[in-house]
Amino acid sequence: MASYQIANLLEKMTSNDKDFRFMATNDLMTELQKDSIKLDDESEKKVVRMVLRLLEDKNGEVQNLAVKCLGPLVNKVKENQVETIVDSLCANMVSNNEQLRDISSIGLKTVISELPQSSNSLVPNVCQRITGKLSNAIEKEDVSVQLEALDILSDLLSRFGDLLVPFHDLILKALVPQLASARQAVRKRTIVALSHLLTTCNNNSYNKVIEHLLDGLEKPQDQSMVRTYIQCLAAICRQAGHRLCNHIERVMFLLNQYSHRDDDELREFCLQACEAFVQRCPEAIMPHIPSIVDLCLKYITYDPNYNYEADDGDGGVAMDMEDDEDIDSEEYSDDDDMSWKVRRSAAKCLESVISTRHELLEDFYKTLSPALIARFKEREENVKSDIFHAYIALLKSTRPIGDDMVHDPDSMEQVPSSISMLQDQVPMIVKAVQPLMREKSVKTRQDCFLLLRELLNALPGALSNHIDQLMSGIHYSLNDKNSTSNMKIDALGFVYCMLGGHNPQVFHPHIKTLVPLVETAVFDPFYKIATEALLVLQQLVKVIRPLNIQTNFDFTPYVHPLYSSTLQKLRSPEVDQEVKERAIACMGQIIANMGDVLQQELNTCLPLFMERLRNEVTRLSSVKALTMIAASPLRVNLSPIIAEVVPVLGSFLRKNQRALKLNSLTLLDTLVTHYHQLIDDMLLRNAVSEVPPLLSESDLHVAQLSLVLLTSVARHQPQALIGVHEQILPEVMTLVRSPLLQGSALNCTLNLFQALVHANLPGLSYRHLLNMLMYPLNNQQPGHQLHKQAYHSLAKCIAALTLQVPNEAVAVAREFLREIQNRRSDAHLVFYLLTIGEIGRHFNLNSIDSLAQIILNCFSASSEDVKGAASHALGAIAVGNLTHYLPFILNEIEAQPKRQYLLLHSLKEVISSLSTSKHGLEQLLPSVPSIWAELFKHCECSEEGSRNVVAECLGKLVLVNPEELLPQLQMALRSESHLMRTAVVSAIKFTISDQPQSIDPLLRQCIGQFLFALQDPEPAVRRVALVAFNSAVHNKPSLVRELLPELLPQLYSETKVKKDLIREVEMGPFKHTVDDGLDIRKAAFECMYTLLEQGLDRVDIMQFLEHVQAGLKDHYDIKMLTYLMTARLAVLCPSAVLQKLEQFVDPLRATCTLKVKANSVKQEYEKQDELKRSALRAVAALLQIPKADKNQHLAEFLSLIRSSSELQPLFESVQKDSSVLTNSNADSLSMDQS
């Protein structure tokens, strides 16, 4: 903006006309908010002077606008002008003019809120100028000046407390006396300021204030001082609780004393303080939890002015008598009655205890649950709401992770006894909630529905026997004219949850009541209610006529009313987008579940789906609804629209909308599977012609669904592939060559090849497809070798083809064997060996002379890939004929020590393949003794690689016959040979799976014997014991849950550097240090990392943190792991980390400031750079903890980072990466929820 324009505005600001002044000030603010504005020094002075002058303007609107100008102005002018603004505002703060004082206070708050966090010198200077003047203002006798000064100081300390460290003593000197002020408002604002100050001050200042408060409580001058000091302790704990842990014993002793005084306000503050300690000092408060719970239980019933027994006698009838309620409230809502605040504080404190102490869940169900249920009758609405929320916290704690958590025996959080106790208490809950669901209070009814929903989340099916009792409450909330929109939405949300969480037959007696209620809600004018009602209606359709179970319920009277209501919504053009989508889904469900009764209506309804399918806004919902209909076992007649649907779906495959592609592929596949007789070949061919571009490794999910569709077409309507297979198969072949094609996507590819052979189309015979699969091998370009995974994929594809033409199996195997004997290239050898193996897996090839010997000869090849392929092939052909080839492998293991490793891999292939199916197990079982005996001979072989394979084979064999073989492993644990013990403990790792297995009960009894090998004198045994422990914690935590108290000390012991495992090796003139304990420590820290995700609630977190902090100073590999752990701990247990923040910051700072030696190699620089990045990621995670930025150590480290030309760009990059990751996680979560 030009200086003459500024001058023009400034001139108008001096006008006598208030409108001119107002408009000019408004224009100035608009200009100041633009990034492009640049002011010279003279203009800056003039603008600042004028804005400060306008703060004294006689017109209030001009004053307010001038205050708003201060915000953008401080970011546009130089430091000296900001200081001028601050000085002027501070001077006005103590003015005799009350209006000027008020406007200056607002101005100072505005300036503080707009000061940039990252400024180097501006912020410290401004803060220092303000601080001294505020401290003086606080000591003034004028209360209004004190209040404003305290408010501003609180803002300042909250944002820039770490910059005011030199002034902390001065501020404390001004603040502490104000705790004794005669004015309650002054005391309250002093408490807020003090709590912000104590977040960033040094330990001496912190302890001085705490000692002052505790001394004051021990020798109080009066009761109001006691209340103030307890409030102050609670506020300090909320802001900087991690620092209060050292004083907790003394504090709790005093609180226990004062909580029994006959003073309701004091009781309330004591309970609030207890709540703060429970939340912010979780470890230190642990011994006091029982006494806090007792205190809360005592005061949650504290209501001296009311007799609940009279109400209990009236039962539920009293709830319906509105006049009686009004009389009651007049009689008992005495303004002087403060007891409700005591009860409310007790309820809130209990909620905090329940939310933070999951390990006491069973005790809570014995003591707290009945007490809370008994208090649902509370007369004060707000207190009742808090009691409900405390019980909701209990229900949430019962099932903290995942949908099936409470039924999962393998969770570290398993709480079966608390579940059974909750089950026993359900009748009490329903009895207490039932009358409240008909109360006038909307808030109470909402809490009832929220609690019942959470009950169903914790205990699905819990209300099966209580639907009768709840129906009147549901009816009341949905029919009551006084119910708010939110009330109806909550009621419908509960009905939806209830319908989905119980057996449909439970609701059949109540359908007559439910249907009209939900139909009425569907036509509610508020779109959110209609949306929720349509969701409930869709669930109701599944309940009225479930397709997965047989019922005797007569659903026919409800079909047409449901259909008509939904049709009306579906046709309505003016409804909200969400309502349209829900109406489409609901109609899809109605047709899918009741279409056989709606034959006449299909001609009306199905064309409507076509209309919605062609509409860009509703097409995805329509595809999903049609998929539901097409998949229905009723086989609804889709002939009116199928000829139109297929081309539209084909066009959707071209759209750049992933969800639409995926759902369109699913619908096409469903139509081809169930309605292929109605689809014209040409129509389907046109749709299928859109598939080739989707067969790409860039999106394997889309590719997989495309393969499924092509397989269905080849099976049910192969003629539709004629003419388009020439475009499809090259893309399939490209996919087969991809290293990413594995698992289910590879299986879908195999299914497609089998379906193509079976279809016997021209140009797609067995030999045609075989040649096509061999083409990439025979036409490899120099420098463009196939990926190793591609050989496996090609081999499996050829075996899949051969399964459809069994008489070709031996001939093709012979053909490939001749190629092996001709000694083609290594790539050809790998391919032919793998393919023979895959064919031999499904067919008996013992008619081929010398097959096993020729494969065995390939063990002598120079290429490791050829050796691996030969080993795999030998094992695979043995799967096809165990009696012939297994003895051969076992003999060779004995006879050929040099080939032992490869032969053991062949044996592993046999065991792995046959142990996955019932038929395979039947084949394998007779041979187990001979295999077991052979393996045990080699447990002590000198080569570690062979021992590892032996251990894996032993573990997999134990799964075949656990009753006999597991005791043999246990006996071998007593062996004097450390190699035998290593193999046995390693073997146990392979018996642990994340899926339920028959061995689990046996493992649960004896797993401790294997894991206590952590005490073995031999390091190698301890290392494999740690690996087995890690596997158990990760895959099946229930196995080790009860052993953790004994195992954790041994685990922690292995995280320490042991000098007896460090040795020096001379390498010519140099000495090199070798740490033989490094691998063990890495295994220990990896196990700790797994415990983070699976069992942290069973761990003493402070002890855990000590060992993590020790790892921050260890070897490079362990540092990298502990940085990851630090970031994760900051999320999982922020309060505990905050208490130990200094111990985290110091080693992180040491890493970030370490300089690499000048003569170091490039790899050393890269290694150090990655270490710094990882350390900074941990710092970024620590900064996400609330109040962490107030910690002096971390604030100083952050300043160091920001002032370093090397660390600042690294830190910015790390923060950017972490924010992108957080956003993508949030996006994926929202996608999952949708």
Buried (B, 14 or more C-beta within 10 A) or exposed (E): BEEEEBEEBBEBBEEEEBEBBBBBBBBBBEBBBEEEBEBEEEBBBBBBBBBBEBBBBEEEBBBBBBBBBBBBBBBBBEBEBBBBBBBBBBEBBBEEEEEBBBBBBBBBBBBBEBBEEEBEEBBBBBBBBBBBBBBBBBBEEBEEBBBBBBBBBBBBBBBBBBBBBEBBBBBBEBBBEBBBBEEEEBBBBBBBBBBBBBBBBEEEBBBBBBEBBBEBBEEBEEEBBBBBBBBBBBBBBBBBBBBBBBBBEBBBEBBBEBBEEEBBBBBBBBBBBBBBBBBBBBBBBBEBBEBBBEBBBBBBEEBEEBEBEEBEEEEEEBBBEEEBBEEBEEEBEEEEBEBBBBBBBBBBBBBBBBBBBBEBBBBBBEBBBEBBBBBBBBBBBBBBBBBBBBBBBBBBBBBBEEEEBBEBEBBBBBBEEBBEBBEEBBEBBBBBBBBBBBBBBBBBBBBBBBBBBBBBBBBBEBBBEBBEBBBBBBBBBBBBEEBBEEBBBBBBBBBBBBBEBBEBBBBBEBBEBBBEBBBBBBEBEEBBBBBBBBBBBBBBBBBBBBEEEEBEBEBEEBBBEBBEBBBEBBEEEEBEEBBBBBBBBBBBBBBBBBBBBBEEBBEEBBEBBBEBBEEEEBBBBBBBBBBBBBBBEBEBBBEBBBEBBBEBBBEBBEEEEEEBBBBBBBBBBBBBBBBBEEBEBEBBBBBBBBBBEBBBBEBBEBBBBBBBBBBBBBBBBBEBBBEBBEBBBEBBBBBBBBEBBEEEBBBBBBBBBBBBBBBEBEEBBBEBBBEBBBEBBEEBEEEEEBEEBBBBBBBBBBBBBBBBBEEBBBEBBBEBBEBBEEEBEBBBBBBBBBBBBBBBBBBBBBEBEEBBEBBBEBBEBEBEBBBBBBBBBBBBBBBBBBEBBBEBBBEBBEEEBEBBBBBBBBBBBBBBBBBEEEEBBEBBEEBBEEBBEBBBEBBBBEEEEBBBBBBBBBBBBBBBBBEEBBEEBBEBBEBEEBBBBBBBBBBBBBBBBEEEBEBBEBBBEBBBBBBBBBEBEBBBBBBBBBBBBBBBBBBBBBBBBEBBEEBBEBBBBBBBBBEEBEEEEEEEEEEEEEBEBBBBBBBBBBBBBBBBEBBBBBBEBBEBBBBBBBBBBBBBEBBBBBBBBBBBBBEBBBBBBBBBBEBBBBBBBEBBBEEEEEEEEEEEEEBBEEBBBBBBBBBBBBBBBEBBBBBBBBBBBBEBBEEBEEBEEBBEEBBEEBEEEEEEEEEEEEEEEE
